[in-house]
């Protein structure tokens, strides 16, 4: 199964998997080799919004 993501403007996109969160931090596995990378929630929300609030989840 493949998933295609259209580029947003001229931004190089990639996907990260959210592995956890708390009140101030989102933890992600980033394809650049970071596991459980800590991203401040405010920064994560700014990036998420700037990229069109796109998300994919599997149940």
PyMOL Python script that loads the backbone (N, CA, C, O; Angstrom):
from pymol import cmd

cmd.read_pdbstr("""\
ATOM      1  N   UNK A   1       0.846  -1.173   0.000  1.00  0.00           N
ATOM      2  CA  UNK A   1       0.000   0.000   0.000  1.00  0.00           C
ATOM      3  C   UNK A   1       0.888   1.230   0.000  1.00  0.00           C
ATOM      4  O   UNK A   1       1.820   1.304   0.801  1.00  0.00           O
ATOM      5  N   UNK A   2       0.633   2.193  -0.866  1.00  0.00           N
ATOM      6  CA  UNK A   2       1.401   3.424  -0.914  1.00  0.00           C
ATOM      7  C   UNK A   2       0.552   4.608  -0.518  1.00  0.00           C
ATOM      8  O   UNK A   2      -0.667   4.605  -0.694  1.00  0.00           O
ATOM      9  N   UNK A   3       1.206   5.619   0.017  1.00  0.00           N
ATOM     10  CA  UNK A   3       0.517   6.843   0.397  1.00  0.00           C
ATOM     11  C   UNK A   3       1.231   7.991  -0.286  1.00  0.00           C
ATOM     12  O   UNK A   3       2.445   8.135  -0.144  1.00  0.00           O
ATOM     13  N   UNK A   4       0.505   8.805  -1.019  1.00  0.00           N
ATOM     14  CA  UNK A   4       1.105   9.960  -1.677  1.00  0.00           C
ATOM     15  C   UNK A   4       0.763  11.236  -0.935  1.00  0.00           C
ATOM     16  O   UNK A   4      -0.359  11.405  -0.456  1.00  0.00           O
ATOM     17  N   UNK A   5       1.726  12.128  -0.841  1.00  0.00           N
ATOM     18  CA  UNK A   5       1.504  13.420  -0.208  1.00  0.00           C
ATOM     19  C   UNK A   5       1.919  14.496  -1.201  1.00  0.00           C
ATOM     20  O   UNK A   5       3.050  14.496  -1.687  1.00  0.00           O
ATOM     21  N   UNK A   6       1.022  15.394  -1.496  1.00  0.00           N
ATOM     22  CA  UNK A   6       1.330  16.483  -2.416  1.00  0.00           C
ATOM     23  C   UNK A   6       2.192  17.522  -1.698  1.00  0.00           C
ATOM     24  O   UNK A   6       1.931  17.842  -0.538  1.00  0.00           O
ATOM     25  N   UNK A   7       3.211  18.048  -2.372  1.00  0.00           N
ATOM     26  CA  UNK A   7       4.030  19.084  -1.743  1.00  0.00           C
ATOM     27  C   UNK A   7       3.226  20.353  -1.508  1.00  0.00           C
ATOM     28  O   UNK A   7       2.335  20.691  -2.287  1.00  0.00           O
ATOM     29  N   UNK A   8       3.549  21.042  -0.437  1.00  0.00           N
ATOM     30  CA  UNK A   8       2.914  22.314  -0.110  1.00  0.00           C
ATOM     31  C   UNK A   8       3.904  23.413  -0.478  1.00  0.00           C
ATOM     32  O   UNK A   8       4.995  23.486   0.088  1.00  0.00           O
ATOM     33  N   UNK A   9       3.526  24.262  -1.420  1.00  0.00           N
ATOM     34  CA  UNK A   9       4.393  25.348  -1.909  1.00  0.00           C
ATOM     35  C   UNK A   9       5.739  24.761  -2.302  1.00  0.00           C
ATOM     36  O   UNK A   9       5.796  23.735  -2.981  1.00  0.00           O
ATOM     37  N   UNK A  10       6.812  25.399  -1.885  1.00  0.00           N
ATOM     38  CA  UNK A  10       8.158  24.922  -2.200  1.00  0.00           C
ATOM     39  C   UNK A  10       8.820  24.302  -0.980  1.00  0.00           C
ATOM     40  O   UNK A  10      10.048  24.283  -0.888  1.00  0.00           O
ATOM     41  N   UNK A  11       8.038  23.802  -0.056  1.00  0.00           N
ATOM     42  CA  UNK A  11       8.556  23.243   1.189  1.00  0.00           C
ATOM     43  C   UNK A  11       8.849  21.767   0.986  1.00  0.00           C
ATOM     44  O   UNK A  11       8.018  21.030   0.457  1.00  0.00           O
ATOM     45  N   UNK A  12      10.035  21.336   1.408  1.00  0.00           N
ATOM     46  CA  UNK A  12      10.359  19.907   1.362  1.00  0.00           C
ATOM     47  C   UNK A  12       9.642  19.241   2.527  1.00  0.00           C
ATOM     48  O   UNK A  12       9.959  19.500   3.689  1.00  0.00           O
ATOM     49  N   UNK A  13       8.677  18.385   2.215  1.00  0.00           N
ATOM     50  CA  UNK A  13       7.862  17.742   3.247  1.00  0.00           C
ATOM     51  C   UNK A  13       8.386  16.366   3.599  1.00  0.00           C
ATOM     52  O   UNK A  13       9.014  15.694   2.781  1.00  0.00           O
ATOM     53  N   UNK A  14       8.127  15.968   4.794  1.00  0.00           N
ATOM     54  CA  UNK A  14       8.297  14.592   5.203  1.00  0.00           C
ATOM     55  C   UNK A  14       7.315  14.351   6.334  1.00  0.00           C
ATOM     56  O   UNK A  14       6.772  15.300   6.901  1.00  0.00           O
ATOM     57  N   UNK A  15       7.089  13.114   6.659  1.00  0.00           N
ATOM     58  CA  UNK A  15       6.124  12.771   7.693  1.00  0.00           C
ATOM     59  C   UNK A  15       6.848  12.305   8.946  1.00  0.00           C
ATOM     60  O   UNK A  15       7.925  11.712   8.880  1.00  0.00           O
ATOM     61  N   UNK A  16       6.241  12.582  10.075  1.00  0.00           N
ATOM     62  CA  UNK A  16       6.733  12.106  11.362  1.00  0.00           C
ATOM     63  C   UNK A  16       5.600  11.368  12.055  1.00  0.00           C
ATOM     64  O   UNK A  16       4.425  11.660  11.829  1.00  0.00           O
ATOM     65  N   UNK A  17       5.955  10.422  12.890  1.00  0.00           N
ATOM     66  CA  UNK A  17       4.963   9.664  13.648  1.00  0.00           C
ATOM     67  C   UNK A  17       4.945  10.193  15.077  1.00  0.00           C
ATOM     68  O   UNK A  17       5.978  10.235  15.745  1.00  0.00           O
ATOM     69  N   UNK A  18       3.769  10.592  15.537  1.00  0.00           N
ATOM     70  CA  UNK A  18       3.648  11.047  16.922  1.00  0.00           C
ATOM     71  C   UNK A  18       3.662   9.810  17.811  1.00  0.00           C
ATOM     72  O   UNK A  18       2.842   8.906  17.653  1.00  0.00           O
ATOM     73  N   UNK A  19       4.605   9.785  18.748  1.00  0.00           N
ATOM     74  CA  UNK A  19       4.740   8.638  19.644  1.00  0.00           C
ATOM     75  C   UNK A  19       4.234   8.939  21.047  1.00  0.00           C
ATOM     76  O   UNK A  19       4.093   8.034  21.869  1.00  0.00           O
ATOM     77  N   UNK A  20       3.960  10.212  21.319  1.00  0.00           N
ATOM     78  CA  UNK A  20       3.445  10.568  22.626  1.00  0.00           C
ATOM     79  C   UNK A  20       3.322  12.076  22.745  1.00  0.00           C
ATOM     80  O   UNK A  20       3.748  12.824  21.865  1.00  0.00           O
ATOM     81  N   UNK A  21       2.735  12.505  23.845  1.00  0.00           N
ATOM     82  CA  UNK A  21       2.606  13.944  24.086  1.00  0.00           C
ATOM     83  C   UNK A  21       2.301  14.172  25.549  1.00  0.00           C
ATOM     84  O   UNK A  21       1.830  13.282  26.257  1.00  0.00           O
ATOM     85  N   UNK A  22       2.583  15.391  25.984  1.00  0.00           N
ATOM     86  CA  UNK A  22       2.137  15.853  27.284  1.00  0.00           C
ATOM     87  C   UNK A  22       1.670  17.291  27.102  1.00  0.00           C
ATOM     88  O   UNK A  22       1.492  17.737  25.969  1.00  0.00           O
ATOM     89  N   UNK A  23       1.475  18.006  28.166  1.00  0.00           N
ATOM     90  CA  UNK A  23       0.909  19.351  28.079  1.00  0.00           C
ATOM     91  C   UNK A  23       1.735  20.292  27.198  1.00  0.00           C
ATOM     92  O   UNK A  23       1.167  21.126  26.492  1.00  0.00           O
ATOM     93  N   UNK A  24       3.061  20.171  27.229  1.00  0.00           N
ATOM     94  CA  UNK A  24       3.926  21.131  26.545  1.00  0.00           C
ATOM     95  C   UNK A  24       4.770  20.555  25.417  1.00  0.00           C
ATOM     96  O   UNK A  24       5.437  21.308  24.706  1.00  0.00           O
ATOM     97  N   UNK A  25       4.757  19.246  25.237  1.00  0.00           N
ATOM     98  CA  UNK A  25       5.685  18.611  24.300  1.00  0.00           C
ATOM     99  C   UNK A  25       4.983  17.551  23.463  1.00  0.00           C
ATOM    100  O   UNK A  25       4.122  16.823  23.956  1.00  0.00           O
ATOM    101  N   UNK A  26       5.364  17.472  22.183  1.00  0.00           N
ATOM    102  CA  UNK A  26       4.944  16.385  21.299  1.00  0.00           C
ATOM    103  C   UNK A  26       6.194  15.558  21.030  1.00  0.00           C
ATOM    104  O   UNK A  26       7.241  16.120  20.708  1.00  0.00           O
ATOM    105  N   UNK A  27       6.109  14.249  21.153  1.00  0.00           N
ATOM    106  CA  UNK A  27       7.234  13.351  20.893  1.00  0.00           C
ATOM    107  C   UNK A  27       6.996  12.678  19.547  1.00  0.00           C
ATOM    108  O   UNK A  27       5.930  12.109  19.311  1.00  0.00           O
ATOM    109  N   UNK A  28       7.991  12.744  18.666  1.00  0.00           N
ATOM    110  CA  UNK A  28       7.830  12.186  17.330  1.00  0.00           C
ATOM    111  C   UNK A  28       9.015  11.312  16.950  1.00  0.00           C
ATOM    112  O   UNK A  28      10.140  11.529  17.400  1.00  0.00           O
ATOM    113  N   UNK A  29       8.739  10.316  16.111  1.00  0.00           N
ATOM    114  CA  UNK A  29       9.801   9.591  15.411  1.00  0.00           C
ATOM    115  C   UNK A  29       9.925  10.281  14.067  1.00  0.00           C
ATOM    116  O   UNK A  29       8.996  10.272  13.259  1.00  0.00           O
ATOM    117  N   UNK A  30      11.073  10.871  13.841  1.00  0.00           N
ATOM    118  CA  UNK A  30      11.346  11.665  12.653  1.00  0.00           C
ATOM    119  C   UNK A  30      12.163  10.824  11.676  1.00  0.00           C
ATOM    120  O   UNK A  30      13.112  10.161  12.094  1.00  0.00           O
ATOM    121  N   UNK A  31      11.819  10.832  10.385  1.00  0.00           N
ATOM    122  CA  UNK A  31      12.549  10.005   9.427  1.00  0.00           C
ATOM    123  C   UNK A  31      14.010  10.398   9.253  1.00  0.00           C
ATOM    124  O   UNK A  31      14.761   9.678   8.595  1.00  0.00           O
ATOM    125  N   UNK A  32      14.430  11.518   9.823  1.00  0.00           N
ATOM    126  CA  UNK A  32      15.837  11.905   9.757  1.00  0.00           C
ATOM    127  C   UNK A  32      16.647  11.208  10.840  1.00  0.00           C
ATOM    128  O   UNK A  32      17.792  11.586  11.089  1.00  0.00           O
ATOM    129  N   UNK A  33      16.073  10.192  11.491  1.00  0.00           N
ATOM    130  CA  UNK A  33      16.820   9.371  12.430  1.00  0.00           C
ATOM    131  C   UNK A  33      16.585   9.665  13.898  1.00  0.00           C
ATOM    132  O   UNK A  33      17.243   9.075  14.755  1.00  0.00           O
ATOM    133  N   UNK A  34      15.670  10.554  14.205  1.00  0.00           N
ATOM    134  CA  UNK A  34      15.387  10.880  15.604  1.00  0.00           C
ATOM    135  C   UNK A  34      14.229  10.029  16.104  1.00  0.00           C
ATOM    136  O   UNK A  34      13.170   9.980  15.478  1.00  0.00           O
ATOM    137  N   UNK A  35      14.432   9.359  17.232  1.00  0.00           N
ATOM    138  CA  UNK A  35      13.347   8.601  17.858  1.00  0.00           C
ATOM    139  C   UNK A  35      12.898   9.339  19.102  1.00  0.00           C
ATOM    140  O   UNK A  35      13.716   9.784  19.906  1.00  0.00           O
ATOM    141  N   UNK A  36      11.599   9.464  19.251  1.00  0.00           N
ATOM    142  CA  UNK A  36      11.003  10.171  20.385  1.00  0.00           C
ATOM    143  C   UNK A  36      11.593  11.571  20.554  1.00  0.00           C
ATOM    144  O   UNK A  36      11.890  12.017  21.662  1.00  0.00           O
ATOM    145  N   UNK A  37      11.748  12.240  19.419  1.00  0.00           N
ATOM    146  CA  UNK A  37      12.269  13.612  19.418  1.00  0.00           C
ATOM    147  C   UNK A  37      11.271  14.524  20.119  1.00  0.00           C
ATOM    148  O   UNK A  37      10.071  14.473  19.846  1.00  0.00           O
ATOM    149  N   UNK A  38      11.772  15.351  21.016  1.00  0.00           N
ATOM    150  CA  UNK A  38      10.920  16.292  21.745  1.00  0.00           C
ATOM    151  C   UNK A  38      10.752  17.560  20.921  1.00  0.00           C
ATOM    152  O   UNK A  38      11.728  18.213  20.553  1.00  0.00           O
ATOM    153  N   UNK A  39       9.494  17.898  20.638  1.00  0.00           N
ATOM    154  CA  UNK A  39       9.178  19.120  19.904  1.00  0.00           C
ATOM    155  C   UNK A  39       8.224  19.929  20.779  1.00  0.00           C
ATOM    156  O   UNK A  39       7.166  19.427  21.159  1.00  0.00           O
ATOM    157  N   UNK A  40       8.577  21.164  21.104  1.00  0.00           N
ATOM    158  CA  UNK A  40       7.639  21.976  21.888  1.00  0.00           C
ATOM    159  C   UNK A  40       6.284  22.046  21.188  1.00  0.00           C
ATOM    160  O   UNK A  40       6.207  22.260  19.978  1.00  0.00           O
ATOM    161  N   UNK A  41       5.232  21.864  21.957  1.00  0.00           N
ATOM    162  CA  UNK A  41       3.872  21.804  21.398  1.00  0.00           C
ATOM    163  C   UNK A  41       3.560  23.025  20.537  1.00  0.00           C
ATOM    164  O   UNK A  41       2.970  22.887  19.465  1.00  0.00           O
ATOM    165  N   UNK A  42       3.942  24.201  20.984  1.00  0.00           N
ATOM    166  CA  UNK A  42       3.659  25.426  20.241  1.00  0.00           C
ATOM    167  C   UNK A  42       4.337  25.402  18.866  1.00  0.00           C
ATOM    168  O   UNK A  42       3.728  25.801  17.873  1.00  0.00           O
ATOM    169  N   UNK A  43       5.591  24.939  18.799  1.00  0.00           N
ATOM    170  CA  UNK A  43       6.318  24.838  17.532  1.00  0.00           C
ATOM    171  C   UNK A  43       5.659  23.789  16.637  1.00  0.00           C
ATOM    172  O   UNK A  43       5.469  24.018  15.442  1.00  0.00           O
ATOM    173  N   UNK A  44       5.309  22.635  17.221  1.00  0.00           N
ATOM    174  CA  UNK A  44       4.639  21.586  16.444  1.00  0.00           C
ATOM    175  C   UNK A  44       3.359  22.118  15.814  1.00  0.00           C
ATOM    176  O   UNK A  44       3.106  21.885  14.632  1.00  0.00           O
ATOM    177  N   UNK A  45       2.559  22.824  16.585  1.00  0.00           N
ATOM    178  CA  UNK A  45       1.299  23.358  16.079  1.00  0.00           C
ATOM    179  C   UNK A  45       1.528  24.374  14.968  1.00  0.00           C
ATOM    180  O   UNK A  45       0.757  24.417  14.009  1.00  0.00           O
ATOM    181  N   UNK A  46       2.576  25.195  15.077  1.00  0.00           N
ATOM    182  CA  UNK A  46       2.878  26.164  14.022  1.00  0.00           C
ATOM    183  C   UNK A  46       3.257  25.445  12.722  1.00  0.00           C
ATOM    184  O   UNK A  46       2.786  25.816  11.646  1.00  0.00           O
ATOM    185  N   UNK A  47       4.104  24.421  12.822  1.00  0.00           N
ATOM    186  CA  UNK A  47       4.516  23.663  11.640  1.00  0.00           C
ATOM    187  C   UNK A  47       3.314  22.944  11.030  1.00  0.00           C
ATOM    188  O   UNK A  47       3.102  22.991   9.818  1.00  0.00           O
ATOM    189  N   UNK A  48       2.533  22.281  11.876  1.00  0.00           N
ATOM    190  CA  UNK A  48       1.355  21.540  11.421  1.00  0.00           C
ATOM    191  C   UNK A  48       0.401  22.461  10.669  1.00  0.00           C
ATOM    192  O   UNK A  48      -0.087  22.107   9.595  1.00  0.00           O
ATOM    193  N   UNK A  49       0.135  23.627  11.220  1.00  0.00           N
ATOM    194  CA  UNK A  49      -0.772  24.585  10.598  1.00  0.00           C
ATOM    195  C   UNK A  49      -0.198  25.119   9.289  1.00  0.00           C
ATOM    196  O   UNK A  49      -0.926  25.253   8.305  1.00  0.00           O
ATOM    197  N   UNK A  50       1.098  25.426   9.267  1.00  0.00           N
ATOM    198  CA  UNK A  50       1.715  25.994   8.071  1.00  0.00           C
ATOM    199  C   UNK A  50       1.708  25.002   6.903  1.00  0.00           C
ATOM    200  O   UNK A  50       1.776  25.419   5.747  1.00  0.00           O
ATOM    201  N   UNK A  51       1.627  23.706   7.185  1.00  0.00           N
ATOM    202  CA  UNK A  51       1.602  22.681   6.150  1.00  0.00           C
ATOM    203  C   UNK A  51       0.188  22.196   5.844  1.00  0.00           C
ATOM    204  O   UNK A  51      -0.001  21.105   5.306  1.00  0.00           O
ATOM    205  N   UNK A  52      -0.797  23.014   6.192  1.00  0.00           N
ATOM    206  CA  UNK A  52      -2.167  22.692   5.820  1.00  0.00           C
ATOM    207  C   UNK A  52      -2.877  21.745   6.766  1.00  0.00           C
ATOM    208  O   UNK A  52      -3.923  21.199   6.413  1.00  0.00           O
ATOM    209  N   UNK A  53      -2.341  21.534   7.954  1.00  0.00           N
ATOM    210  CA  UNK A  53      -2.960  20.659   8.958  1.00  0.00           C
ATOM    211  C   UNK A  53      -3.278  19.277   8.415  1.00  0.00           C
ATOM    212  O   UNK A  53      -4.327  18.710   8.722  1.00  0.00           O
ATOM    213  N   UNK A  54      -2.378  18.738   7.612  1.00  0.00           N
ATOM    214  CA  UNK A  54      -2.587  17.412   7.038  1.00  0.00           C
ATOM    215  C   UNK A  54      -2.185  16.335   8.043  1.00  0.00           C
ATOM    216  O   UNK A  54      -1.175  16.461   8.736  1.00  0.00           O
ATOM    217  N   UNK A  55      -2.979  15.290   8.110  1.00  0.00           N
ATOM    218  CA  UNK A  55      -2.639  14.180   8.990  1.00  0.00           C
ATOM    219  C   UNK A  55      -3.223  12.884   8.426  1.00  0.00           C
ATOM    220  O   UNK A  55      -4.133  12.894   7.598  1.00  0.00           O
ATOM    221  N   UNK A  56      -2.679  11.795   8.893  1.00  0.00           N
ATOM    222  CA  UNK A  56      -3.135  10.473   8.506  1.00  0.00           C
ATOM    223  C   UNK A  56      -3.058   9.621   9.755  1.00  0.00           C
ATOM    224  O   UNK A  56      -2.048   9.639  10.459  1.00  0.00           O
ATOM    225  N   UNK A  57      -4.107   8.879  10.036  1.00  0.00           N
ATOM    226  CA  UNK A  57      -4.041   7.955  11.153  1.00  0.00           C
ATOM    227  C   UNK A  57      -4.642   6.622  10.743  1.00  0.00           C
ATOM    228  O   UNK A  57      -5.551   6.556   9.916  1.00  0.00           O
ATOM    229  N   UNK A  58      -4.123   5.581  11.330  1.00  0.00           N
ATOM    230  CA  UNK A  58      -4.594   4.224  11.058  1.00  0.00           C
ATOM    231  C   UNK A  58      -5.240   3.670  12.305  1.00  0.00           C
ATOM    232  O   UNK A  58      -4.735   3.858  13.412  1.00  0.00           O
ATOM    233  N   UNK A  59      -6.344   2.997  12.131  1.00  0.00           N
ATOM    234  CA  UNK A  59      -7.066   2.424  13.267  1.00  0.00           C
ATOM    235  C   UNK A  59      -6.881   0.931  13.268  1.00  0.00           C
ATOM    236  O   UNK A  59      -7.407   0.244  14.144  1.00  0.00           O
TER     237      UNK A  59
END
""", "prot")
cmd.dss("prot")
cmd.show_as("cartoon", "prot")
cmd.util.cbc("prot")
cmd.orient("prot")
